[in-house]
Amino acid sequence: MASTPPWQRPRPPGPRAALTPAQRAWAEAAALRHGRRYPNLVDNIAARRQPPDVDIDAPPAAVSATRRRPG
């Protein structure tokens, strides 16, 4: 059975904390690697799981840095 997509799950309880500058840069870099101009919810969730001082030059292993959207 598939899990519920992130945008249909309820927001976790507790205070909302902004991404650190390093996590935000990681999310933006992940979006660019996937051919998007801006990070989406999934990029932000993945960045939140990174340590606060994450190195943006360490991309997820399964993503190619040369992949671009056609057109």
N, CA, C and O atoms as a Maestro MAE file, in Angstrom:
{
 s_m_m2io_version
 :::
 2.0.0
}

f_m_ct {
 s_m_title
 :::
 protein
 m_atom[284] {
  # First column is atom index #
  i_m_mmod_type
  r_m_x_coord
  r_m_y_coord
  r_m_z_coord
  i_m_residue_number
  s_m_chain_name
  s_m_pdb_residue_name
  s_m_pdb_atom_name
  i_m_atomic_number
  :::
  1 25 0.837 -1.175 0.000 1 A "MET " " N  " 7
  2 3 0.000 0.000 0.000 1 A "MET " " CA " 6
  3 2 0.889 1.247 0.000 1 A "MET " " C  " 6
  4 15 1.835 1.343 0.781 1 A "MET " " O  " 8
  5 25 0.582 2.181 -0.864 2 A "ALA " " N  " 7
  6 3 1.384 3.398 -0.986 2 A "ALA " " CA " 6
  7 2 1.068 4.355 0.156 2 A "ALA " " C  " 6
  8 15 -0.061 4.408 0.643 2 A "ALA " " O  " 8
  9 25 2.070 5.103 0.572 3 A "SER " " N  " 7
  10 3 1.849 6.083 1.632 3 A "SER " " CA " 6
  11 2 1.187 7.331 1.047 3 A "SER " " C  " 6
  12 15 1.173 7.534 -0.167 3 A "SER " " O  " 8
  13 25 0.654 8.139 1.914 4 A "THR " " N  " 7
  14 3 -0.015 9.371 1.512 4 A "THR " " CA " 6
  15 2 1.023 10.378 1.026 4 A "THR " " C  " 6
  16 15 2.073 10.519 1.653 4 A "THR " " O  " 8
  17 25 0.758 11.084 -0.077 5 A "PRO " " N  " 7
  18 3 1.711 12.096 -0.541 5 A "PRO " " CA " 6
  19 2 1.904 13.195 0.507 5 A "PRO " " C  " 6
  20 15 0.993 13.456 1.292 5 A "PRO " " O  " 8
  21 25 3.054 13.831 0.531 6 A "PRO " " N  " 7
  22 3 3.336 14.839 1.567 6 A "PRO " " CA " 6
  23 2 2.337 15.988 1.597 6 A "PRO " " C  " 6
  24 15 2.048 16.512 2.674 6 A "PRO " " O  " 8
  25 25 1.806 16.392 0.461 7 A "TRP " " N  " 7
  26 3 0.903 17.537 0.429 7 A "TRP " " CA " 6
  27 2 -0.486 17.176 0.962 7 A "TRP " " C  " 6
  28 15 -1.307 18.070 1.167 7 A "TRP " " O  " 8
  29 25 -0.776 15.872 1.195 8 A "GLN " " N  " 7
  30 3 -2.056 15.475 1.769 8 A "GLN " " CA " 6
  31 2 -1.944 15.096 3.245 8 A "GLN " " C  " 6
  32 15 -2.960 14.829 3.887 8 A "GLN " " O  " 8
  33 25 -0.738 15.069 3.790 9 A "ARG " " N  " 7
  34 3 -0.541 14.765 5.202 9 A "ARG " " CA " 6
  35 2 -0.774 16.020 6.039 9 A "ARG " " C  " 6
  36 15 -0.536 17.134 5.573 9 A "ARG " " O  " 8
  37 25 -1.239 15.839 7.271 10 A "PRO " " N  " 7
  38 3 -1.383 17.009 8.134 10 A "PRO " " CA " 6
  39 2 -0.016 17.556 8.538 10 A "PRO " " C  " 6
  40 15 0.966 16.817 8.614 10 A "PRO " " O  " 8
  41 25 0.028 18.842 8.790 11 A "ARG " " N  " 7
  42 3 1.278 19.479 9.215 11 A "ARG " " CA " 6
  43 2 1.673 18.940 10.582 11 A "ARG " " C  " 6
  44 15 0.814 18.801 11.453 11 A "ARG " " O  " 8
  45 25 2.948 18.634 10.794 12 A "PRO " " N  " 7
  46 3 3.375 18.141 12.106 12 A "PRO " " CA " 6
  47 2 3.132 19.190 13.189 12 A "PRO " " C  " 6
  48 15 3.229 20.389 12.927 12 A "PRO " " O  " 8
  49 25 2.818 18.741 14.405 13 A "PRO " " N  " 7
  50 3 2.586 19.708 15.483 13 A "PRO " " CA " 6
  51 2 3.887 20.402 15.886 13 A "PRO " " C  " 6
  52 15 4.983 19.915 15.609 13 A "PRO " " O  " 8
  53 25 3.742 21.518 16.527 14 A "GLY " " N  " 7
  54 3 4.907 22.240 17.016 14 A "GLY " " CA " 6
  55 2 5.162 23.496 16.209 14 A "GLY " " C  " 6
  56 15 4.510 23.738 15.194 14 A "GLY " " O  " 8
  57 25 6.109 24.288 16.665 15 A "PRO " " N  " 7
  58 3 6.404 25.545 15.965 15 A "PRO " " CA " 6
  59 2 7.077 25.300 14.622 15 A "PRO " " C  " 6
  60 15 7.832 24.342 14.454 15 A "PRO " " O  " 8
  61 25 6.795 26.167 13.686 16 A "ARG " " N  " 7
  62 3 7.431 26.089 12.377 16 A "ARG " " CA " 6
  63 2 8.768 26.809 12.460 16 A "ARG " " C  " 6
  64 15 8.855 27.928 12.965 16 A "ARG " " O  " 8
  65 25 9.794 26.160 11.963 17 A "ALA " " N  " 7
  66 3 11.118 26.774 11.944 17 A "ALA " " CA " 6
  67 2 11.555 26.921 10.485 17 A "ALA " " C  " 6
  68 15 11.353 26.018 9.674 17 A "ALA " " O  " 8
  69 25 12.141 28.042 10.172 18 A "ALA " " N  " 7
  70 3 12.616 28.279 8.811 18 A "ALA " " CA " 6
  71 2 13.837 27.412 8.534 18 A "ALA " " C  " 6
  72 15 14.550 27.006 9.452 18 A "ALA " " O  " 8
  73 25 14.065 27.136 7.252 19 A "LEU " " N  " 7
  74 3 15.279 26.424 6.865 19 A "LEU " " CA " 6
  75 2 16.479 27.316 7.142 19 A "LEU " " C  " 6
  76 15 16.395 28.539 7.025 19 A "LEU " " O  " 8
  77 25 17.589 26.702 7.508 20 A "THR " " N  " 7
  78 3 18.817 27.476 7.666 20 A "THR " " CA " 6
  79 2 19.286 27.904 6.283 20 A "THR " " C  " 6
  80 15 18.845 27.326 5.290 20 A "THR " " O  " 8
  81 25 20.156 28.887 6.183 21 A "PRO " " N  " 7
  82 3 20.655 29.281 4.859 21 A "PRO " " CA " 6
  83 2 21.301 28.116 4.104 21 A "PRO " " C  " 6
  84 15 21.156 28.023 2.885 21 A "PRO " " O  " 8
  85 25 22.006 27.234 4.801 22 A "ALA " " N  " 7
  86 3 22.627 26.087 4.132 22 A "ALA " " CA " 6
  87 2 21.567 25.112 3.632 22 A "ALA " " C  " 6
  88 15 21.696 24.576 2.532 22 A "ALA " " O  " 8
  89 25 20.518 24.871 4.424 23 A "GLN " " N  " 7
  90 3 19.447 23.972 3.994 23 A "GLN " " CA " 6
  91 2 18.679 24.578 2.819 23 A "GLN " " C  " 6
  92 15 18.280 23.861 1.901 23 A "GLN " " O  " 8
  93 25 18.476 25.876 2.847 24 A "ARG " " N  " 7
  94 3 17.783 26.541 1.737 24 A "ARG " " CA " 6
  95 2 18.608 26.441 0.456 24 A "ARG " " C  " 6
  96 15 18.060 26.187 -0.616 24 A "ARG " " O  " 8
  97 25 19.911 26.639 0.563 25 A "ALA " " N  " 7
  98 3 20.784 26.511 -0.601 25 A "ALA " " CA " 6
  99 2 20.764 25.076 -1.122 25 A "ALA " " C  " 6
  100 15 20.801 24.859 -2.333 25 A "ALA " " O  " 8
  101 25 20.705 24.085 -0.213 26 A "TRP " " N  " 7
  102 3 20.644 22.687 -0.619 26 A "TRP " " CA " 6
  103 2 19.354 22.429 -1.389 26 A "TRP " " C  " 6
  104 15 19.380 21.751 -2.416 26 A "TRP " " O  " 8
  105 25 18.226 22.956 -0.915 27 A "ALA " " N  " 7
  106 3 16.942 22.776 -1.592 27 A "ALA " " CA " 6
  107 2 16.953 23.439 -2.968 27 A "ALA " " C  " 6
  108 15 16.438 22.870 -3.930 27 A "ALA " " O  " 8
  109 25 17.530 24.624 -3.069 28 A "GLU " " N  " 7
  110 3 17.608 25.312 -4.355 28 A "GLU " " CA " 6
  111 2 18.492 24.542 -5.326 28 A "GLU " " C  " 6
  112 15 18.171 24.439 -6.510 28 A "GLU " " O  " 8
  113 25 19.610 23.998 -4.830 29 A "ALA " " N  " 7
  114 3 20.496 23.206 -5.683 29 A "ALA " " CA " 6
  115 2 19.803 21.920 -6.138 29 A "ALA " " C  " 6
  116 15 19.973 21.499 -7.282 29 A "ALA " " O  " 8
  117 25 19.032 21.299 -5.261 30 A "ALA " " N  " 7
  118 3 18.298 20.087 -5.629 30 A "ALA " " CA " 6
  119 2 17.268 20.396 -6.712 30 A "ALA " " C  " 6
  120 15 17.094 19.609 -7.643 30 A "ALA " " O  " 8
  121 25 16.587 21.529 -6.598 31 A "ALA " " N  " 7
  122 3 15.604 21.923 -7.607 31 A "ALA " " CA " 6
  123 2 16.286 22.125 -8.961 31 A "ALA " " C  " 6
  124 15 15.779 21.669 -9.986 31 A "ALA " " O  " 8
  125 25 17.419 22.796 -8.968 32 A "LEU " " N  " 7
  126 3 18.145 23.011 -10.217 32 A "LEU " " CA " 6
  127 2 18.605 21.690 -10.826 32 A "LEU " " C  " 6
  128 15 18.551 21.513 -12.043 32 A "LEU " " O  " 8
  129 25 19.059 20.760 -9.980 33 A "ARG " " N  " 7
  130 3 19.481 19.454 -10.485 33 A "ARG " " CA " 6
  131 2 18.326 18.701 -11.139 33 A "ARG " " C  " 6
  132 15 18.542 17.886 -12.035 33 A "ARG " " O  " 8
  133 25 17.101 18.973 -10.692 34 A "HIS " " N  " 7
  134 3 15.928 18.310 -11.243 34 A "HIS " " CA " 6
  135 2 15.271 19.137 -12.355 34 A "HIS " " C  " 6
  136 15 14.206 18.768 -12.850 34 A "HIS " " O  " 8
  137 25 15.887 20.234 -12.744 35 A "GLY " " N  " 7
  138 3 15.376 21.031 -13.852 35 A "GLY " " CA " 6
  139 2 14.296 22.022 -13.475 35 A "GLY " " C  " 6
  140 15 13.547 22.471 -14.342 35 A "GLY " " O  " 8
  141 25 14.194 22.377 -12.200 36 A "ARG " " N  " 7
  142 3 13.203 23.353 -11.759 36 A "ARG " " CA " 6
  143 2 13.908 24.624 -11.322 36 A "ARG " " C  " 6
  144 15 15.037 24.578 -10.833 36 A "ARG " " O  " 8
  145 25 13.245 25.758 -11.498 37 A "ARG " " N  " 7
  146 3 13.845 27.034 -11.093 37 A "ARG " " CA " 6
  147 2 13.816 27.225 -9.587 37 A "ARG " " C  " 6
  148 15 14.739 27.795 -9.006 37 A "ARG " " O  " 8
  149 25 12.749 26.746 -8.959 38 A "TYR " " N  " 7
  150 3 12.551 26.980 -7.531 38 A "TYR " " CA " 6
  151 2 12.304 25.654 -6.818 38 A "TYR " " C  " 6
  152 15 11.764 24.725 -7.418 38 A "TYR " " O  " 8
  153 25 12.691 25.554 -5.547 39 A "PRO " " N  " 7
  154 3 12.429 24.324 -4.800 39 A "PRO " " CA " 6
  155 2 10.932 24.157 -4.527 39 A "PRO " " C  " 6
  156 15 10.208 25.130 -4.317 39 A "PRO " " O  " 8
  157 25 10.495 22.905 -4.538 40 A "ASN " " N  " 7
  158 3 9.105 22.618 -4.209 40 A "ASN " " CA " 6
  159 2 9.037 21.998 -2.815 40 A "ASN " " C  " 6
  160 15 10.039 21.949 -2.101 40 A "ASN " " O  " 8
  161 25 7.867 21.531 -2.438 41 A "LEU " " N  " 7
  162 3 7.670 20.969 -1.104 41 A "LEU " " CA " 6
  163 2 8.608 19.796 -0.844 41 A "LEU " " C  " 6
  164 15 9.174 19.686 0.243 41 A "LEU " " O  " 8
  165 25 8.777 18.925 -1.828 42 A "VAL " " N  " 7
  166 3 9.622 17.742 -1.652 42 A "VAL " " CA " 6
  167 2 11.088 18.151 -1.450 42 A "VAL " " C  " 6
  168 15 11.778 17.560 -0.620 42 A "VAL " " O  " 8
  169 25 11.571 19.151 -2.196 43 A "ASP " " N  " 7
  170 3 12.941 19.639 -2.003 43 A "ASP " " CA " 6
  171 2 13.117 20.202 -0.596 43 A "ASP " " C  " 6
  172 15 14.137 19.966 0.051 43 A "ASP " " O  " 8
  173 25 12.111 20.952 -0.124 44 A "ASN " " N  " 7
  174 3 12.194 21.542 1.211 44 A "ASN " " CA " 6
  175 2 12.172 20.474 2.296 44 A "ASN " " C  " 6
  176 15 12.888 20.588 3.290 44 A "ASN " " O  " 8
  177 25 11.356 19.435 2.115 45 A "ILE " " N  " 7
  178 3 11.324 18.351 3.094 45 A "ILE " " CA " 6
  179 2 12.670 17.637 3.125 45 A "ILE " " C  " 6
  180 15 13.187 17.335 4.201 45 A "ILE " " O  " 8
  181 25 13.239 17.365 1.954 46 A "ALA " " N  " 7
  182 3 14.545 16.697 1.898 46 A "ALA " " CA " 6
  183 2 15.621 17.574 2.527 46 A "ALA " " C  " 6
  184 15 16.504 17.069 3.220 46 A "ALA " " O  " 8
  185 25 15.556 18.883 2.294 47 A "ALA " " N  " 7
  186 3 16.537 19.797 2.884 47 A "ALA " " CA " 6
  187 2 16.384 19.843 4.398 47 A "ALA " " C  " 6
  188 15 17.378 19.957 5.116 47 A "ALA " " O  " 8
  189 25 15.158 19.756 4.888 48 A "ARG " " N  " 7
  190 3 14.924 19.772 6.332 48 A "ARG " " CA " 6
  191 2 15.578 18.560 6.993 48 A "ARG " " C  " 6
  192 15 16.010 18.642 8.143 48 A "ARG " " O  " 8
  193 25 15.653 17.438 6.276 49 A "ARG " " N  " 7
  194 3 16.263 16.222 6.826 49 A "ARG " " CA " 6
  195 2 17.790 16.281 6.821 49 A "ARG " " C  " 6
  196 15 18.444 15.435 7.431 49 A "ARG " " O  " 8
  197 25 18.356 17.265 6.143 50 A "GLN " " N  " 7
  198 3 19.807 17.426 6.107 50 A "GLN " " CA " 6
  199 2 20.259 18.093 7.404 50 A "GLN " " C  " 6
  200 15 19.475 18.792 8.045 50 A "GLN " " O  " 8
  201 25 21.522 17.883 7.798 51 A "PRO " " N  " 7
  202 3 22.019 18.616 8.973 51 A "PRO " " CA " 6
  203 2 21.964 20.123 8.724 51 A "PRO " " C  " 6
  204 15 22.014 20.550 7.570 51 A "PRO " " O  " 8
  205 25 21.864 20.932 9.770 52 A "PRO " " N  " 7
  206 3 21.751 22.387 9.580 52 A "PRO " " CA " 6
  207 2 22.923 23.003 8.824 52 A "PRO " " C  " 6
  208 15 22.756 24.035 8.175 52 A "PRO " " O  " 8
  209 25 24.103 22.394 8.895 53 A "ASP " " N  " 7
  210 3 25.279 22.953 8.203 53 A "ASP " " CA " 6
  211 2 25.658 22.091 7.004 53 A "ASP " " C  " 6
  212 15 26.844 21.881 6.749 53 A "ASP " " O  " 8
  213 25 24.675 21.591 6.266 54 A "VAL " " N  " 7
  214 3 24.888 20.688 5.139 54 A "VAL " " CA " 6
  215 2 25.716 21.361 4.040 54 A "VAL " " C  " 6
  216 15 25.633 22.572 3.836 54 A "VAL " " O  " 8
  217 25 26.507 20.559 3.344 55 A "ASP " " N  " 7
  218 3 27.305 21.045 2.216 55 A "ASP " " CA " 6
  219 2 26.477 20.915 0.948 55 A "ASP " " C  " 6
  220 15 26.074 19.807 0.595 55 A "ASP " " O  " 8
  221 25 26.210 22.024 0.247 56 A "ILE " " N  " 7
  222 3 25.351 21.962 -0.937 56 A "ILE " " CA " 6
  223 2 26.018 21.236 -2.092 56 A "ILE " " C  " 6
  224 15 25.346 20.873 -3.057 56 A "ILE " " O  " 8
  225 25 27.320 21.019 -2.017 57 A "ASP " " N  " 7
  226 3 28.001 20.301 -3.092 57 A "ASP " " CA " 6
  227 2 27.867 18.794 -2.948 57 A "ASP " " C  " 6
  228 15 28.440 18.049 -3.743 57 A "ASP " " O  " 8
  229 25 27.132 18.334 -1.961 58 A "ALA " " N  " 7
  230 3 26.916 16.905 -1.761 58 A "ALA " " CA " 6
  231 2 25.482 16.567 -2.135 58 A "ALA " " C  " 6
  232 15 24.623 16.491 -1.257 58 A "ALA " " O  " 8
  233 25 25.197 16.359 -3.435 59 A "PRO " " N  " 7
  234 3 23.825 16.100 -3.864 59 A "PRO " " CA " 6
  235 2 23.391 14.682 -3.524 59 A "PRO " " C  " 6
  236 15 24.227 13.834 -3.212 59 A "PRO " " O  " 8
  237 25 22.089 14.417 -3.583 60 A "PRO " " N  " 7
  238 3 21.638 13.043 -3.425 60 A "PRO " " CA " 6
  239 2 22.282 12.168 -4.500 60 A "PRO " " C  " 6
  240 15 22.434 12.611 -5.638 60 A "PRO " " O  " 8
  241 25 22.657 10.958 -4.165 61 A "ALA " " N  " 7
  242 3 23.425 10.102 -5.063 61 A "ALA " " CA " 6
  243 2 22.662 9.727 -6.322 61 A "ALA " " C  " 6
  244 15 23.286 9.513 -7.362 61 A "ALA " " O  " 8
  245 25 21.346 9.639 -6.271 62 A "ALA " " N  " 7
  246 3 20.579 9.154 -7.411 62 A "ALA " " CA " 6
  247 2 20.291 10.233 -8.450 62 A "ALA " " C  " 6
  248 15 19.693 9.938 -9.484 62 A "ALA " " O  " 8
  249 25 20.700 11.466 -8.201 63 A "VAL " " N  " 7
  250 3 20.360 12.567 -9.092 63 A "VAL " " CA " 6
  251 2 21.569 12.954 -9.934 63 A "VAL " " C  " 6
  252 15 22.675 13.120 -9.419 63 A "VAL " " O  " 8
  253 25 21.342 13.093 -11.222 64 A "SER " " N  " 7
  254 3 22.405 13.512 -12.120 64 A "SER " " CA " 6
  255 2 22.457 15.036 -12.173 64 A "SER " " C  " 6
  256 15 21.416 15.688 -12.257 64 A "SER " " O  " 8
  257 25 23.631 15.597 -12.126 65 A "ALA " " N  " 7
  258 3 23.786 17.059 -12.154 65 A "ALA " " CA " 6
  259 2 23.566 17.624 -13.540 65 A "ALA " " C  " 6
  260 15 23.397 18.836 -13.673 65 A "ALA " " O  " 8
  261 25 23.559 16.800 -14.587 66 A "THR " " N  " 7
  262 3 23.405 17.298 -15.950 66 A "THR " " CA " 6
  263 2 21.987 17.148 -16.479 66 A "THR " " C  " 6
  264 15 21.724 17.536 -17.618 66 A "THR " " O  " 8
  265 25 21.075 16.608 -15.706 67 A "ARG " " N  " 7
  266 3 19.711 16.394 -16.158 67 A "ARG " " CA " 6
  267 2 18.968 17.720 -16.260 67 A "ARG " " C  " 6
  268 15 18.928 18.488 -15.299 67 A "ARG " " O  " 8
  269 25 18.390 17.986 -17.404 68 A "ARG " " N  " 7
  270 3 17.664 19.216 -17.615 68 A "ARG " " CA " 6
  271 2 16.330 18.919 -18.291 68 A "ARG " " C  " 6
  272 15 16.169 17.899 -18.960 68 A "ARG " " O  " 8
  273 25 15.402 19.807 -18.108 69 A "ARG " " N  " 7
  274 3 14.096 19.678 -18.737 69 A "ARG " " CA " 6
  275 2 14.231 19.990 -20.230 69 A "ARG " " C  " 6
  276 15 14.867 20.982 -20.587 69 A "ARG " " O  " 8
  277 25 13.649 19.170 -21.111 70 A "PRO " " N  " 7
  278 3 13.754 19.434 -22.547 70 A "PRO " " CA " 6
  279 2 13.011 20.701 -22.939 70 A "PRO " " C  " 6
  280 15 12.013 21.080 -22.324 70 A "PRO " " O  " 8
  281 25 13.521 21.338 -23.970 71 A "GLY " " N  " 7
  282 3 12.793 22.477 -24.525 71 A "GLY " " CA " 6
  283 2 13.433 23.734 -24.313 71 A "GLY " " C  " 6
  284 15 12.916 24.768 -24.735 71 A "GLY " " O  " 8
  :::
 }
 m_bond[283] {
  # First column is bond index #
  i_m_from
  i_m_to
  i_m_order
  :::
  1 1 2 1
  2 2 3 1
  3 3 4 2
  4 3 5 1
  5 5 6 1
  6 6 7 1
  7 7 8 2
  8 7 9 1
  9 9 10 1
  10 10 11 1
  11 11 12 2
  12 11 13 1
  13 13 14 1
  14 14 15 1
  15 15 16 2
  16 15 17 1
  17 17 18 1
  18 18 19 1
  19 19 20 2
  20 19 21 1
  21 21 22 1
  22 22 23 1
  23 23 24 2
  24 23 25 1
  25 25 26 1
  26 26 27 1
  27 27 28 2
  28 27 29 1
  29 29 30 1
  30 30 31 1
  31 31 32 2
  32 31 33 1
  33 33 34 1
  34 34 35 1
  35 35 36 2
  36 35 37 1
  37 37 38 1
  38 38 39 1
  39 39 40 2
  40 39 41 1
  41 41 42 1
  42 42 43 1
  43 43 44 2
  44 43 45 1
  45 45 46 1
  46 46 47 1
  47 47 48 2
  48 47 49 1
  49 49 50 1
  50 50 51 1
  51 51 52 2
  52 51 53 1
  53 53 54 1
  54 54 55 1
  55 55 56 2
  56 55 57 1
  57 57 58 1
  58 58 59 1
  59 59 60 2
  60 59 61 1
  61 61 62 1
  62 62 63 1
  63 63 64 2
  64 63 65 1
  65 65 66 1
  66 66 67 1
  67 67 68 2
  68 67 69 1
  69 69 70 1
  70 70 71 1
  71 71 72 2
  72 71 73 1
  73 73 74 1
  74 74 75 1
  75 75 76 2
  76 75 77 1
  77 77 78 1
  78 78 79 1
  79 79 80 2
  80 79 81 1
  81 81 82 1
  82 82 83 1
  83 83 84 2
  84 83 85 1
  85 85 86 1
  86 86 87 1
  87 87 88 2
  88 87 89 1
  89 89 90 1
  90 90 91 1
  91 91 92 2
  92 91 93 1
  93 93 94 1
  94 94 95 1
  95 95 96 2
  96 95 97 1
  97 97 98 1
  98 98 99 1
  99 99 100 2
  100 99 101 1
  101 101 102 1
  102 102 103 1
  103 103 104 2
  104 103 105 1
  105 105 106 1
  106 106 107 1
  107 107 108 2
  108 107 109 1
  109 109 110 1
  110 110 111 1
  111 111 112 2
  112 111 113 1
  113 113 114 1
  114 114 115 1
  115 115 116 2
  116 115 117 1
  117 117 118 1
  118 118 119 1
  119 119 120 2
  120 119 121 1
  121 121 122 1
  122 122 123 1
  123 123 124 2
  124 123 125 1
  125 125 126 1
  126 126 127 1
  127 127 128 2
  128 127 129 1
  129 129 130 1
  130 130 131 1
  131 131 132 2
  132 131 133 1
  133 133 134 1
  134 134 135 1
  135 135 136 2
  136 135 137 1
  137 137 138 1
  138 138 139 1
  139 139 140 2
  140 139 141 1
  141 141 142 1
  142 142 143 1
  143 143 144 2
  144 143 145 1
  145 145 146 1
  146 146 147 1
  147 147 148 2
  148 147 149 1
  149 149 150 1
  150 150 151 1
  151 151 152 2
  152 151 153 1
  153 153 154 1
  154 154 155 1
  155 155 156 2
  156 155 157 1
  157 157 158 1
  158 158 159 1
  159 159 160 2
  160 159 161 1
  161 161 162 1
  162 162 163 1
  163 163 164 2
  164 163 165 1
  165 165 166 1
  166 166 167 1
  167 167 168 2
  168 167 169 1
  169 169 170 1
  170 170 171 1
  171 171 172 2
  172 171 173 1
  173 173 174 1
  174 174 175 1
  175 175 176 2
  176 175 177 1
  177 177 178 1
  178 178 179 1
  179 179 180 2
  180 179 181 1
  181 181 182 1
  182 182 183 1
  183 183 184 2
  184 183 185 1
  185 185 186 1
  186 186 187 1
  187 187 188 2
  188 187 189 1
  189 189 190 1
  190 190 191 1
  191 191 192 2
  192 191 193 1
  193 193 194 1
  194 194 195 1
  195 195 196 2
  196 195 197 1
  197 197 198 1
  198 198 199 1
  199 199 200 2
  200 199 201 1
  201 201 202 1
  202 202 203 1
  203 203 204 2
  204 203 205 1
  205 205 206 1
  206 206 207 1
  207 207 208 2
  208 207 209 1
  209 209 210 1
  210 210 211 1
  211 211 212 2
  212 211 213 1
  213 213 214 1
  214 214 215 1
  215 215 216 2
  216 215 217 1
  217 217 218 1
  218 218 219 1
  219 219 220 2
  220 219 221 1
  221 221 222 1
  222 222 223 1
  223 223 224 2
  224 223 225 1
  225 225 226 1
  226 226 227 1
  227 227 228 2
  228 227 229 1
  229 229 230 1
  230 230 231 1
  231 231 232 2
  232 231 233 1
  233 233 234 1
  234 234 235 1
  235 235 236 2
  236 235 237 1
  237 237 238 1
  238 238 239 1
  239 239 240 2
  240 239 241 1
  241 241 242 1
  242 242 243 1
  243 243 244 2
  244 243 245 1
  245 245 246 1
  246 246 247 1
  247 247 248 2
  248 247 249 1
  249 249 250 1
  250 250 251 1
  251 251 252 2
  252 251 253 1
  253 253 254 1
  254 254 255 1
  255 255 256 2
  256 255 257 1
  257 257 258 1
  258 258 259 1
  259 259 260 2
  260 259 261 1
  261 261 262 1
  262 262 263 1
  263 263 264 2
  264 263 265 1
  265 265 266 1
  266 266 267 1
  267 267 268 2
  268 267 269 1
  269 269 270 1
  270 270 271 1
  271 271 272 2
  272 271 273 1
  273 273 274 1
  274 274 275 1
  275 275 276 2
  276 275 277 1
  277 277 278 1
  278 278 279 1
  279 279 280 2
  280 279 281 1
  281 281 282 1
  282 282 283 1
  283 283 284 2
  :::
 }
}
